[in-house]
């Protein structure tokens, strides 16, 4: 009977030591993947934070002055049937651009669209395009491209809208002097360097979208996962 308390103390000590020597099991791979799909990789968080409140720290007067100045560079049209307003940079004409084949952008109400336009003598049935700047690249695809033919010239266009278009435009706007390469894929493919006037017009269209109150922050992780 006199040894019973000592045995209890020894047993308790062994139990504590045993717990300390057995680290907690690692988080399950499923949880890690779920977090990645929900939030995007770490390097994506800065972009997400920027669009959670794109006008943070900008007072109303500064915003209005910048918006007024920026709108002089855009054609603004309103569709009376659906009451939607379209803002398109004067650098861009639909189906017409300096390279024949290029990127353009527009804002419809508060939705941002990035457009890949192919112009050629024959169809390439464009399905996707990839924007590359430095070591970064983003891809967008479209199962319902637009097709047209006029005077023997074919025109094809696919869209990257809202968050995906915003993420790609952000990559273009922040190329920091690096050439922006565009790879267009269909039944064949082409690759070209985006002209500086088009790159700058896309940058200004993205800024206009922010000033108009656009917010794609909730969609951005999805855009990252699906566009790489």
N, C-alpha and C positions, 0 to 999 in steps of 0.2 A: 504493500500500500504506500510505503514511503517513496517508492520510485515513480509512482504514477504521474505526479505533477511534472517531474523532470522529463519524462517521456513525451508528455503533451507539449512542453516548451520546445524540445528538440524537433518534434514533428512539425510544429508551427514554423520553426526557423527554416527547415528544409523546404516547406511549401513556399515561403517568401522568396528564398534563393532560387527555387525552381521557376517562379514567375518572372524574376528579374532576368534569368538566363534565356528565356524564351520570348523573343520580341514579338510584338503584335503582327499578325499576318498582313502582308501587303494588300493595298486596295485592289479589288478585283479589276481585271482587264475590262470587263463590261462597263464598270463605273467610269474608268478612265476614258473609254471610247465615247460613252454617253456625254461626258463633260466636253470632250473635243468637238463632238457634233453640235452640242448646244452653244458653246462659247467660241469655237474656232481655236486655232493654235495661238500660243502666246504672242507671236509677232503680229497677230491680227487685232489684238486688243486696242492698240493705239488708234487704229482706223475706226473701230467700233465706237470708242469713246469720243472721237472727233465728231461723229455724226449723231451721237446721242443729244448733243446740243451744239449744232454747228455755229451758232451765233453767240456763244457764251462770251461775255465781256464786251459785246458790241452794243453801244447805246442806240436808242431809237433814231436819234437825229443822224448819227453816222451811217446807220443802216439805210435810211431813206435817201441820203445824199449819194451813197454808193449805188443804190438801186437805180436812182434817176440817171446817173451817169452811164451805168452799164446798159440800161435799156436803149440808149441811143445806138448801140451796136447790133440791135436785134430787130427783126420784123415780128410784129405782134399781130396775130389774127384771131378773131373770135368766130367760132362756128355758132350761128344763131339757132341751128336745129338742136344741138346738144349742149349749148352754152359753155363749151370748153374753149379755153384760151391756149393758143400755141405760141411759144417763143422760140424763134429760130435765128441763129446768128447770121449776119449778112454775108459772112464768108461762105455759107452753105446754100446751094440751090439743090433741091431734091433731084437726084439722078444726074447731078452735074457737079464736078469738082475739079481742082487743078490736076489731079493725077489720073482722071478718068475712073480709076478704082481707088477708093479712099474710105475714111471714116468720117462721120458727121454726127451731130447730136442736136437734140431739141428738148424742150420742157413743155409738157402738156398739162396745164393746171399746175400740180405739184409733183408730177411724175416725170422722172428723168429717163430719156431714151438715148442709147448709143447705137448708131446704125453702121453696118458694114455694107457698102455699095460696091458691086462688081459691074463693070461696063466692058463689053467685049463684042467680038464678031460672032461668037457662038456661045451656047449655054455651058456653064460649068456646074450648074445645080448646086450652088453654095449651101452648105449645111452648118458650117461653124467658122469662127475666126478666133485667132489668138493674138493678144497684145503682149509684146515683150519689151521690157526696158531693163537693161543690165541683166541681173540674174533672176529677175522677177518676171512672171508671166501669168496671165489669166485668160481663160477660154470661155466662150459662149457659143451655144448652139441653138438652132431654131428649126423645128420640124415643119414650119409653115412659112417658108420664105416667099417674098413677093417677086413676081416675074413680069416683065413687060418687054415688048419689042417695038422699036420705032425706027423707020427708015433703014432697016437692015442691021441695026445695033440692038443688042440685048442688054437689059438692065435687070439686075438681081439685088435684092436687099434683105438682110436679116437683122433682127433687133435684139439688143440686150437691154431690158427695161428695169427700172427701179434699182434695187440693191445691186444686182449684178452689173448693170450699166454704170452705176455710181462707183463701184469698186474698180472697174476697168478705167473709167475716166480719171479717177484719183491716181492710178498708176501712170497714166499719160501726163497728167498735170504736174506730177512730182518726179518726172524723169531726170530733173537736175542736169540738163544739158546733154544727157545721153540720147542717142538716136532711138526713136520708138519704131520697132519693127512690127509689122502686121502679117500674119500668116493666114491665108484664106483657103479653106478646104471644101471640096465637093467631089465631083467625078475626076477632077484634076486639082491642082493647087497652084497658088501664086504667093509670092512673098515680096513685100515692098517696105520702104521707109516712109513713115507718115511725114508729110510736109510740115514745116514749122507754122505756116498760117493756120493749117487745120488743127495742129496740136494746141495752139494758143486759143483758137475759137472753142475747142472742147473744154479747155481750162476755164474760159470765161462763162461757158454754158453751165458748168458745174458750180461756179460761184453764184450765178444767177439763181440756180435751183436752191442753193442754201438761203439766199436772201429772200426768196419767195416763201420760205418756211418748209422746204422739203426735209424729210426725216426718214431715212431707211435703216436706222440703227438696229431695229428688231430683226431685219432681214439679212444683215451683213454676214453673220456666221454661216447661214445657209448658202449665201453667194460664194463665200470662200470655199466651202466644202465641195460645191458642185462645179466650180469654174476652173479649178487648178488643172 
